[in-house]
Amino acid sequence: MNINAPTHTVHALIEAQAALQPQATYAVSTEEPTRSITYGALAHGCRQVAALLQELGAAPGDTVSLVMPNGLQTLRLLLGSMHAGLAVNPVNLVAQPEQMRYVLDHSDCRIVFVAPEWEHKVRSMLGDIQREIAMVVIDPDASELPGESQRHPVSWPAPQPNAMALLMYTSGTTGQPKGVILSQSNLAANALSISREHALTAQDRVLAVLPLYHINAFVVTMLTPLVEGGSLALPPRFSAGSFWAQAHRTQCTWINVVPTMVSYLIEGGEPAPEHRPQGIRFARSASAALAPDHHRAFESIFGIGIIETMGLTETAAPAFSNPLNAQMRKLGSVGRASGGEACVLNADLQPAPDGQTGEIAIRGPHVMQGYYKNEDATRASFAADGWLRTGDLGQRDADGFFFVTGRIKELIIKGGENIAPREIDEALLQHPAVHEAAAVGIPDRHYGQDIGVAILLREGEQCSEEELRAFSAEVLGRFKTPAHILFVDELPRGPSGKVQRLKLLPLFEQRAASR
């Protein structure tokens, strides 16, 4: 059942579905499909979380941090805290310890919920923070919260639409992480947009393999089902070997992945006959550009169409989406604006005409309120008329489809010529031995920058630098042929699976120093 009221909060979405269909399933464990949460139990559980928060001294408006992997209790804590009018701060579990400590300190959290395996590390971090923070250890797979059976549920006033609901920190690849402030209405607005884009119904179920500390999973797989009364199947983590069995066992109708997962699933080949995908309407890819070759290979092997999308933490996940109708999609495009408006800004930060490359910008009800305790960064992120600057380079075609060519800070400028790293990546992916490629600008005394590329070969394949250079000269031309080629066992990635190109520079420097 879809909810069509013009204004929403996360609180309102939960309450509406609990009233409409209390016995319907909201979430199910892929490991134990008999373990699930109904909408009625979800609403009741939110009041149990409120009681726990009250017991710990928290109140509406406070921030609660979570250092927990995926699990049914993780879902309950995130949704229950927002339902009660608190802001949640899901901490990135792959962050460096210093960044994690910084986030716990900077967020002003009153309480931190931690999984048992994180207790010692987080306790050590809290010892360096000059603020009292209550720490509660909770098993994400437990059947209930500590003391739940003895605790009476508590109902707090419904939060206002502009109340902060999520404080999620960016990966901080170029400095300290920035805390993105997203309101109740930001989150609800984009959940509604996603549901409409994909024509989701109460019969739809998504396989939710992405971590809930990432904006994609948080909004797309946790919040969106609340709009149409659908459900999610929650595994503890992504596993290429278990993926299709999990989707089959829990009767998923759509899947939400990132390009790295697409790559691993392609490598795994067709699933066993008993786990072949049935009833899956589409796959949704986001968080990083999907190479066209991988896009085509996935659709060919599994017979499932991919809807490529793109979003930011600052836009509560997707801001672009290709159409649900496969005939209308454009390969290599992130799609049209979704949930709001988008344009391309020129060097003067004014909207540019179609076909011109510039910085992609977004505005709409899903755009963040700003960065927490960082007014300078907030001001720098917005152009005139409320356009959020994404830092992504790209262009829009005459049909309104956007194409991303790279990040402004990652753009390679060789001899005054701008080269999009993605162009190099996609050309090298055409070589049969190349599994992944990531290009980056390397300082050069003649050109200013030259092209370096890190190569991850397919399992069992071999290839020399000379062979790849010859191949590059043929498909890219002499000027864009990489001057530096480095074979690696893995590529540095952020929590969403996006390659962090600038982290490749030290690897090239180390090789240069060793020669």
Summary of the structure (lengths in Angstrom):
residues: 515
radius of gyration: 23.0
end to end distance: 64.3
largest distance: 72.3
contacts: 1793
relative contact order: 0.09
helix: 34%
strand: 25%
